[in-house]
Amino acid sequence: MPDVDLQHAVVSDPVSQTRIGRRHNDNDNDDNGSTSIAQREEHDHSLEGRRMTAVQAAAGLSGAPRISASASVLRNSDPYVHRGFLSHPFLTVSDAVARNDDPTKPRKPRPATAEIRNRKEEKKDGEKMASVFVAAQTREIKKDLTKPTPVADHGEYEGMERRGSSLLGEQSASYTAPKRAAESRKFIDFVRSDLDWYSPFRQLGPSLSLMVQPGGPYSPEHLRTPAGLFSALVFRGVTHHTPYLLDGHPVFFEDLAAWERTYSKLYKLKTDHNYFCNRRAYGSAAAAREVGNIPRYWEQANDPQFNFFLTSKTPANILTLFNRFLKPPTRKKDERLDPNTDNRFRAFGPLTLLQLLVDYAQAGVTTKPTAEEMAYMIHKVNEGGSRGLLDLDYHVQDRDTLKDALVDLHQRLLLRIPKEIQHMYDFDFIFMEHALCKHGRLAQRFETLYCLLKLS
């Protein structure tokens, strides 16, 4: 094996030469230095000698840490050293000694830095890179896409121009179409997994679809009867979005005994309370929502104080009914509430009451809400409808700004829905309230799709 003149290889480097000189004693002469080199060369023919050579050479560099061997010098040095640890561009002599490496064995390259690894991963996974890019652009352009800007002279909203395509560039534009198709498929499948919870089309939800079928409480023969109101109260107050309803059990009950017969028969098989009543049917859990309220619903359905609007010659105003059935009874301080004086339906908060009255509005018993009336009720409910408008960057602070936002969004919607589709479904303010609630549940989960749809 050829000799390894490591000292010559390192000292030949002009940078190393200066620093090594500082390590020699001023009294040392050239002869002593030559003698030292000669003594080290005597051990070069053994493996141990070669190890000692590297250690001693590195010891002379202790005053200059992390000095790399020059690649140009190594090309002219012994080939054994060149293919060893000194040939690696990231490795220094001091590194090898500090790690107790064997200089006679080639070392594998050090792993790439975290940044380099991340870049490689992103290049291998194009879909991931594009999704991250689109998400980043979403945050940048979200405030400009269909963001309402008040116009001082007439108080309406003026939309911002779309500038997403120019921001995303050619790389994202070529990616948008296939990505949008894939995300749209995921979106549709996800919505279909629970149409009551996610579908923006209110009347196409499974629960309400079953209620409006022939023979149900909203059919002409039952629509204006106490039994029809009782069945509607059972639906909105107890069975909506439950396995009981979706399994095809009765939805119309001619009296309380009819319900009790159905319930007692099924309860022997389905002992789970959740089979009949879903306390989270409209979002947050409602502790007062329970099967035990149904006898009270039968009493209220037969009470003129509650069923008076059924026989009205003209449709009753929906907002008047909303405020009437939502108003708590007047009572003195610390006085116990008498259920017979309570104008409210048990466990019917603002949102549940709104759904009941809207059912009757779509059946023609009450008036359909105007933009101002719906804004009032959405503001009173203060749930998904308000959050949906906020998520769309409408600055709603009170009923007036909420009404302006609702009107603006409705106008934009009608401009984008084809006429033939508008003839198939009533895109009124009832639809708007329902769709805004679903928007809040879907927008966060499908942020990429919503951005891509905006950019299209």
TORKE-165735 format. One line per field, with one value per residue (C-alpha): residue in three letters; x, y, z. Coordinates in nm, 4 decimals, decimal comma. Layout:
rest: (ALA|...)
x: (X|...)
y: (Y|...)
z: (Z|...)
END
This chain:
rest: (MET|PRO|ASP|VAL|ASP|LEU|GLN|HIS|ALA|VAL|VAL|SER|ASP|PRO|VAL|SER|GLN|THR|ARG|ILE|GLY|ARG|ARG|HIS|ASN|ASP|ASN|ASP|ASN|ASP|ASP|ASN|GLY|SER|THR|SER|ILE|ALA|GLN|ARG|GLU|GLU|HIS|ASP|HIS|SER|LEU|GLU|GLY|ARG|ARG|MET|THR|ALA|VAL|GLN|ALA|ALA|ALA|GLY|LEU|SER|GLY|ALA|PRO|ARG|ILE|SER|ALA|SER|ALA|SER|VAL|LEU|ARG|ASN|SER|ASP|PRO|TYR|VAL|HIS|ARG|GLY|PHE|LEU|SER|HIS|PRO|PHE|LEU|THR|VAL|SER|ASP|ALA|VAL|ALA|ARG|ASN|ASP|ASP|PRO|THR|LYS|PRO|ARG|LYS|PRO|ARG|PRO|ALA|THR|ALA|GLU|ILE|ARG|ASN|ARG|LYS|GLU|GLU|LYS|LYS|ASP|GLY|GLU|LYS|MET|ALA|SER|VAL|PHE|VAL|ALA|ALA|GLN|THR|ARG|GLU|ILE|LYS|LYS|ASP|LEU|THR|LYS|PRO|THR|PRO|VAL|ALA|ASP|HIS|GLY|GLU|TYR|GLU|GLY|MET|GLU|ARG|ARG|GLY|SER|SER|LEU|LEU|GLY|GLU|GLN|SER|ALA|SER|TYR|THR|ALA|PRO|LYS|ARG|ALA|ALA|GLU|SER|ARG|LYS|PHE|ILE|ASP|PHE|VAL|ARG|SER|ASP|LEU|ASP|TRP|TYR|SER|PRO|PHE|ARG|GLN|LEU|GLY|PRO|SER|LEU|SER|LEU|MET|VAL|GLN|PRO|GLY|GLY|PRO|TYR|SER|PRO|GLU|HIS|LEU|ARG|THR|PRO|ALA|GLY|LEU|PHE|SER|ALA|LEU|VAL|PHE|ARG|GLY|VAL|THR|HIS|HIS|THR|PRO|TYR|LEU|LEU|ASP|GLY|HIS|PRO|VAL|PHE|PHE|GLU|ASP|LEU|ALA|ALA|TRP|GLU|ARG|THR|TYR|SER|LYS|LEU|TYR|LYS|LEU|LYS|THR|ASP|HIS|ASN|TYR|PHE|CYS|ASN|ARG|ARG|ALA|TYR|GLY|SER|ALA|ALA|ALA|ALA|ARG|GLU|VAL|GLY|ASN|ILE|PRO|ARG|TYR|TRP|GLU|GLN|ALA|ASN|ASP|PRO|GLN|PHE|ASN|PHE|PHE|LEU|THR|SER|LYS|THR|PRO|ALA|ASN|ILE|LEU|THR|LEU|PHE|ASN|ARG|PHE|LEU|LYS|PRO|PRO|THR|ARG|LYS|LYS|ASP|GLU|ARG|LEU|ASP|PRO|ASN|THR|ASP|ASN|ARG|PHE|ARG|ALA|PHE|GLY|PRO|LEU|THR|LEU|LEU|GLN|LEU|LEU|VAL|ASP|TYR|ALA|GLN|ALA|GLY|VAL|THR|THR|LYS|PRO|THR|ALA|GLU|GLU|MET|ALA|TYR|MET|ILE|HIS|LYS|VAL|ASN|GLU|GLY|GLY|SER|ARG|GLY|LEU|LEU|ASP|LEU|ASP|TYR|HIS|VAL|GLN|ASP|ARG|ASP|THR|LEU|LYS|ASP|ALA|LEU|VAL|ASP|LEU|HIS|GLN|ARG|LEU|LEU|LEU|ARG|ILE|PRO|LYS|GLU|ILE|GLN|HIS|MET|TYR|ASP|PHE|ASP|PHE|ILE|PHE|MET|GLU|HIS|ALA|LEU|CYS|LYS|HIS|GLY|ARG|LEU|ALA|GLN|ARG|PHE|GLU|THR|LEU|TYR|CYS|LEU|LEU|LYS|LEU|SER)
x: (0,0000|0,1466|0,2623|0,0215|0,1815|-0,1079|0,1070|0,2219|-0,1358|-0,2620|0,0369|0,0258|-0,3024|-0,2059|-0,4791|-0,3815|-0,0109|-0,0415|-0,2396|-0,0196|0,2817|0,1394|0,1424|0,5156|0,7498|0,9657|1,2772|1,1969|1,4202|1,3659|1,5652|1,3396|1,0342|1,1832|1,2778|0,9215|0,7781|1,0195|0,9289|0,5621|0,6237|0,7783|0,4304|0,2502|0,2661|0,0338|-0,3300|-0,2501|0,0175|-0,2259|-0,4706|-0,1976|-0,1016|-0,4547|-0,4732|-0,1353|-0,2105|-0,5424|-0,3730|-0,1571|-0,4777|-0,6346|-0,5925|-0,7970|-1,1115|-1,3113|-1,0380|-1,1301|-0,8730|-0,8472|-1,0120|-0,7546|-0,4690|-0,6375|-0,6639|-0,2823|-0,2378|-0,2336|-0,5440|-0,6051|-0,6640|-0,8637|-1,1216|-1,1332|-1,2865|-1,0946|-1,2558|-1,6015|-1,6708|-1,8639|-1,6144|-1,3109|-1,0146|-1,1197|-1,4725|-1,3333|-1,1127|-1,3849|-1,6185|-1,3442|-1,3924|-1,1715|-1,0012|-0,9300|-1,3014|-1,5114|-1,7922|-2,1445|-2,2531|-2,4186|-2,7961|-2,9375|-3,0643|-3,4306|-3,4925|-3,3476|-3,5454|-3,8654|-3,8006|-3,7405|-4,0610|-4,2624|-4,1170|-4,2097|-4,5640|-4,7014|-5,0542|-4,9393|-4,7279|-5,0149|-5,2580|-5,0205|-4,9739|-5,3464|-5,4079|-5,1445|-5,3064|-5,6458|-5,5323|-5,3909|-5,6890|-5,9745|-6,0316|-6,0615|-6,2848|-6,6511|-6,5759|-6,8576|-6,7504|-7,0105|-7,0846|-7,1497|-7,4112|-7,6689|-7,5606|-7,5373|-7,2461|-7,0031|-6,8040|-6,4304|-6,2846|-6,1482|-5,7728|-5,7004|-5,5779|-5,3058|-5,1964|-5,1751|-4,9836|-4,9560|-4,8464|-5,1528|-5,3881|-5,2951|-5,3503|-5,6869|-5,9192|-5,8244|-5,7888|-6,1290|-6,2907|-6,1359|-6,2283|-6,5820|-6,6262|-6,5101|-6,7448|-7,0503|-6,9738|-6,9270|-7,2557|-7,4397|-7,3079|-7,5551|-7,7942|-7,9863|-7,6668|-7,4836|-7,7196|-7,7887|-8,1228|-8,3611|-8,6578|-8,4370|-8,3151|-8,4284|-8,6143|-8,8232|-8,8776|-9,0509|-9,2696|-9,4003|-9,5023|-9,8720|-10,0404|-9,7948|-9,8722|-9,8207|-10,0513|-10,3730|-10,5993|-10,3883|-10,2239|-10,4684|-10,5690|-10,4550|-10,3305|-10,1173|-9,9683|-9,9080|-9,7217|-9,5191|-9,4229|-9,3153|-9,1035|-8,9288|-8,9121|-8,8088|-8,7661|-8,5882|-8,2623|-8,3128|-8,2984|-8,6663|-8,7594|-8,5098|-8,6182|-8,9617|-9,1782|-9,5031|-9,4766|-9,8425|-10,0305|-10,4052|-10,3760|-10,1439|-10,2525|-10,1342|-9,7863|-9,7787|-9,8714|-9,5937|-9,3418|-9,4138|-9,3973|-9,0604|-8,9112|-8,9114|-8,6757|-8,4957|-8,4199|-8,1753|-8,3208|-8,1178|-8,3155|-8,6198|-8,4639|-8,1493|-8,0509|-7,7923|-8,0341|-7,9657|-7,6112|-7,5432|-7,7005|-8,0385|-8,0903|-8,4643|-8,5216|-8,6772|-8,9594|-9,1210|-9,2319|-9,4688|-9,7771|-9,7390|-9,7227|-10,0600|-10,2122|-10,0690|-10,1758|-10,5367|-10,5138|-10,6500|-10,3710|-10,1291|-10,3260|-10,5136|-10,2981|-10,4039|-10,7545|-10,6637|-10,8269|-10,5040|-10,1539|-10,0364|-9,7275|-9,4256|-9,2428|-9,5477|-9,5736|-9,1985|-9,2077|-9,5291|-9,4079|-9,0632|-9,1745|-9,1485|-9,4480|-9,4585|-9,4226|-9,3175|-8,9716|-8,9141|-9,2605|-9,2750|-9,3584|-9,7050|-9,6852|-10,0418|-9,9375|-9,6252|-9,6641|-9,3637|-9,3399|-9,1325|-8,7652|-8,8281|-8,5524|-8,5233|-8,3664|-8,6122|-8,9074|-8,7781|-8,7677|-9,1260|-9,2630|-9,0664|-9,2189|-9,5619|-9,4491|-9,3457|-9,6824|-9,8667|-10,0050|-9,7804|-9,6125|-9,2641|-9,0093|-8,8850|-8,5172|-8,5793|-8,7828|-8,5301|-8,2473|-8,4352|-8,4802|-8,1212|-7,9981|-8,2228|-8,1057|-7,7413|-7,6185|-7,5119|-7,6734|-7,4786|-7,1564|-7,2004|-7,2177|-6,9159|-6,7241|-6,8002|-6,6410|-6,9645|-6,9313|-7,2582|-7,2931|-7,6682|-7,9960|-7,9530|-7,6078|-7,7214|-8,0154|-7,7883|-7,5483|-7,8318|-7,9746|-7,6341|-7,5523|-7,8953|-7,8515|-7,5080|-7,6434|-7,9251|-7,6814|-7,4777|-7,7505|-7,8781|-8,2421|-8,3398|-8,2123|-8,3987|-8,7241|-8,6558|-8,6005|-8,7095|-8,3918|-8,5589|-8,4472|-8,5552|-8,3007|-8,0422|-8,0705|-8,0460|-7,7557|-7,5581|-7,5848|-7,4495|-7,1767|-7,0224|-7,0041|-6,8489|-6,6231|-6,3502|-6,3375|-6,3231|-6,1178|-5,9174|-6,2311|-6,3930|-6,0810|-6,0687|-6,4349|-6,3742|-6,0823|-6,2926)
y: (0,0000|0,3494|0,5813|0,8395|1,1832|1,3459|1,6239|1,7249|1,7113|1,9460|2,1806|2,2271|2,4117|2,7825|2,8431|2,5467|2,6309|2,9526|2,7994|2,4956|2,7223|2,8769|2,5421|2,4856|2,6059|2,9040|2,7095|2,4178|2,3992|2,2438|1,9356|1,8625|1,9033|1,6690|1,4144|1,4203|1,3545|1,0728|0,9054|0,9171|0,7736|0,4587|0,3549|0,4142|0,0483|-0,0647|0,0157|0,1499|0,3718|0,5248|0,5931|0,7595|0,9742|1,1166|1,1752|1,3506|1,5640|1,6695|1,7415|1,9989|2,1717|2,2011|2,5753|2,5981|2,3875|2,2618|2,3158|2,1069|1,9359|2,1066|1,9063|2,0256|1,9079|1,5730|1,5008|1,5041|1,3152|0,9439|0,7733|0,5832|0,9126|1,0524|0,7766|0,7918|1,0334|1,3397|1,3195|1,4053|1,7793|1,8203|1,6405|1,7910|1,6256|1,7539|1,6160|1,2691|1,2714|1,4101|1,1276|0,8666|0,7714|0,5244|0,7294|0,4120|0,3485|0,5556|0,7397|0,7743|1,1328|1,3100|1,3276|1,6318|1,9119|1,9281|2,1978|1,9912|1,6860|1,8865|2,0160|1,6661|1,5404|1,8232|1,7562|1,3882|1,4672|1,7150|1,7058|1,7925|2,0803|2,2216|2,1923|2,3774|2,6427|2,6877|2,7042|2,9764|3,1740|3,1286|3,3271|3,5987|3,6508|3,5607|3,9208|4,0299|3,7539|3,8596|4,0747|4,3266|4,6880|4,9428|5,2166|5,5424|5,6908|5,4109|5,1642|4,8618|4,6281|4,6269|4,3103|4,2992|4,1740|3,8235|3,8173|3,4601|3,3345|3,5949|3,5288|3,1545|3,1663|2,9182|2,6248|2,6446|2,7251|2,4055|2,2131|2,3697|2,1755|1,8165|1,9092|2,0753|1,7676|1,5390|1,7674|1,8083|1,4326|1,4143|1,7004|1,5318|1,1984|1,3679|1,5604|1,2437|1,0708|1,2778|1,4893|1,6158|1,7578|1,8813|1,9297|2,2974|2,2005|2,2046|2,0245|1,7477|1,6371|1,2807|1,3761|1,6585|1,4621|1,1923|1,4478|1,6162|1,2944|1,2128|1,1225|1,3221|1,6202|1,8683|1,6903|1,8822|1,6644|1,7085|2,0466|2,2607|2,0101|1,9741|1,6234|1,7681|2,0309|1,7632|1,5458|1,8486|1,9257|1,5642|1,5859|1,9167|1,8696|1,5024|1,2775|1,4972|1,3384|1,0133|0,6440|0,6217|0,8552|0,7256|0,3652|0,4512|0,4512|0,6558|1,0339|1,1253|1,0569|1,1180|1,1541|1,0942|0,7303|0,6626|0,7845|0,5885|0,2651|0,3135|0,4143|0,1308|-0,1292|-0,0077|0,0650|-0,3068|-0,3540|-0,0198|0,0658|0,3400|0,6859|0,8215|0,6044|0,8283|1,1611|1,3350|1,6096|1,7380|1,7475|2,1172|2,1487|2,1984|1,9488|2,0525|1,8926|1,9749|1,7857|1,4517|1,2068|1,3096|1,6415|1,4717|1,4636|1,8398|1,8832|1,7085|1,9512|2,2545|2,1311|2,1256|2,4625|2,7639|2,9682|2,7712|2,6405|2,9597|3,0270|2,6993|2,8240|3,1777|3,2863|3,4524|3,3226|3,4340|3,6529|3,4355|3,7004|3,7689|3,3989|3,3778|3,6516|3,5205|3,1631|3,2770|3,5233|3,3832|3,4256|3,7175|3,6199|3,7698|3,7208|3,3723|3,2659|2,9117|2,8832|2,7517|2,5403|2,6409|3,0061|2,9384|3,0534|2,8541|2,5032|2,2939|2,2670|2,4936|2,7528|3,0199|2,7848|2,4950|2,7360|2,8925|2,5495|2,4709|2,8007|2,7756|2,4295|2,5914|2,8800|2,6387|2,4645|2,7975|2,8325|3,1261|3,3939|3,3408|3,5704|3,8804|3,9736|4,2017|3,9403|3,6655|3,8954|3,9609|3,5885|3,4982|3,7704|3,6373|3,2788|3,3899|3,0519|2,9116|3,1792|3,4629|3,2639|3,1763|3,5418|3,6256|3,3412|3,4926|3,8183|4,0105|4,2579|4,1954|4,3763|4,4260|4,3467|4,6196|4,5103|4,1492|4,2311|4,4151|4,1213|3,8739|4,0726|4,1133|3,7438|3,6463|3,8679|3,7261|3,3752|3,4275|3,5727|3,2523|2,9883|2,8932|2,9833|2,6217|2,5321|2,8221|2,6822|2,3509|2,4877|2,7957|2,9890|3,2249|3,3553|3,0295|2,8543|3,1213|3,0675|2,6910|2,6987|2,9427|2,7030|2,4164|2,6396|2,6773|2,2996|2,2399|2,5396|2,4513|2,0843|2,1696|2,4883|2,3905|2,3204|2,6482|2,8357|2,6538|2,7280|3,0957|3,0987|2,9378)
z: (0,0000|-0,0878|0,1861|0,3188|0,3409|0,5258|0,6700|0,3213|0,1894|0,4592|0,4776|0,1017|0,1484|0,1927|0,4503|0,6613|0,6236|0,8196|1,1025|1,1377|1,1624|1,4701|1,6449|1,6120|1,8808|1,7790|1,8840|1,6523|1,3425|1,0031|1,0978|1,3927|1,1750|0,9083|1,1708|1,3084|0,9655|0,9005|1,2276|1,1403|0,7923|0,9482|1,0643|0,7357|0,6276|0,9098|0,9739|1,3179|1,1719|0,9288|1,2104|1,4170|1,1184|1,0949|1,4711|1,4868|1,1825|1,3305|1,6641|1,4875|1,3732|1,7177|1,7060|1,3849|1,4201|1,1194|0,8547|0,5514|0,3374|0,0002|-0,2782|-0,5298|-0,3082|-0,2439|-0,6147|-0,6282|-0,3048|-0,2382|-0,3930|-0,0686|0,1120|-0,1788|-0,1655|0,2126|0,4602|0,3334|-0,0095|0,1251|0,0746|0,4029|0,6286|0,8017|0,9674|1,3078|1,2519|1,1836|1,4928|1,7167|1,6120|1,6416|1,2735|1,0958|0,8174|0,6211|0,5532|0,3160|0,4928|0,3734|0,3007|0,5875|0,5672|0,3967|0,6158|0,7157|0,4617|0,1776|0,2847|0,2907|-0,0584|-0,1896|-0,0324|-0,1840|-0,5287|-0,5052|-0,3944|-0,6444|-0,5094|-0,1617|-0,2877|-0,4905|-0,1993|0,0299|-0,2356|-0,2879|0,0871|0,1190|-0,1589|0,0053|0,3046|0,0820|-0,1472|0,0843|0,1885|-0,1738|-0,3125|-0,3011|-0,0011|0,0509|0,0473|0,1636|-0,0887|0,0890|-0,1450|-0,1554|0,1169|-0,1092|-0,1484|-0,4337|-0,4965|-0,5460|-0,8737|-0,8772|-0,9047|-0,8029|-1,1419|-1,1671|-0,8121|-0,8508|-1,1792|-1,4603|-1,2426|-1,0193|-1,3078|-1,4906|-1,1694|-1,0749|-1,3084|-1,2114|-0,8479|-0,8467|-1,0015|-0,7387|-0,4507|-0,5854|-0,5861|-0,2243|-0,1358|-0,2901|-0,1250|0,2092|0,1880|0,0882|0,4003|0,6097|0,4034|0,7062|0,8491|0,5388|0,2425|0,1598|0,0027|0,2959|0,1413|0,0045|0,3474|0,4321|0,7496|0,6026|0,2800|0,4826|0,6615|0,3445|0,1735|0,1236|0,4501|0,6595|0,8851|0,5985|0,3544|0,2687|0,4818|0,7958|0,7424|0,9419|1,2093|1,5723|1,4896|1,2125|1,4465|1,7106|1,4597|1,3439|1,7054|1,7590|1,4441|1,5139|1,8909|1,9133|1,6082|1,3536|1,2302|1,4226|1,3292|1,4210|1,1384|0,8837|0,9454|0,8045|1,1137|1,1324|1,1046|1,1542|1,4781|1,5052|1,8815|2,1768|2,2064|1,8517|1,9402|2,2667|2,0902|1,8359|2,1004|2,3458|2,0702|1,9410|2,2820|2,3612|2,0653|2,0687|2,4284|2,3330|2,3935|2,0997|1,8605|1,9140|2,0110|1,8864|2,1272|1,8754|1,5834|1,5247|1,6561|2,0247|2,2645|2,4009|2,7416|2,7425|2,4178|2,5127|2,4487|2,7779|2,6210|2,3755|2,6084|2,6540|2,2740|2,2428|2,4939|2,3143|1,9701|2,0929|2,2688|2,0717|2,2297|2,0110|1,7139|1,6227|1,3162|1,1518|1,0705|0,9742|0,6447|0,5347|0,6050|0,9473|0,9550|1,0327|1,2331|1,4509|1,5335|1,5939|1,8562|2,0137|2,0641|2,1746|2,4392|2,7936|3,0244|3,2635|3,6277|3,9542|4,0950|4,2431|4,1260|3,9904|3,6235|3,5483|3,2286|3,1435|3,1114|2,9055|2,5448|2,4309|2,2947|2,5309|2,4211|2,1206|2,1216|1,8497|1,5938|1,6429|1,6402|1,3190|1,1535|1,2587|1,1278|0,8040|0,7478|0,7686|0,5473|0,2733|0,3167|0,2750|0,6286|0,7229|0,5141|0,3784|0,5441|0,3680|0,3790|0,6768|0,8645|0,8001|0,9074|1,2328|1,3012|1,2028|1,4361|1,7141|1,6603|1,6386|1,5148|1,1781|0,9625|1,1220|1,1263|0,7601|0,6615|0,8745|0,7156|0,3754|0,4976|0,5416|0,8256|1,0085|1,3383|1,3744|1,2014|0,9389|0,8242|0,8371|0,6075|0,3610|0,3551|0,3065|0,0132|-0,1493|-0,1203|-0,2520|-0,5588|-0,6289|-0,5937|-0,8431|-1,0965|-1,0880|-1,0767|-1,4238|-1,4921|-1,5537|-1,2071|-1,0476|-1,1900|-1,0147|-0,6631|-0,4714|-0,3857|-0,1406|0,1976|0,3607|0,1429|0,2263|0,6019|0,5680|0,3222|0,5373|0,8313|0,6185|0,4750|0,8181|0,8592|0,5172|0,4490|0,6979|0,5958|0,2235|0,2303|-0,0800|-0,2851|-0,1822|-0,2928|-0,6262|-0,6903|-0,6223|-0,8635|-1,1351)
END
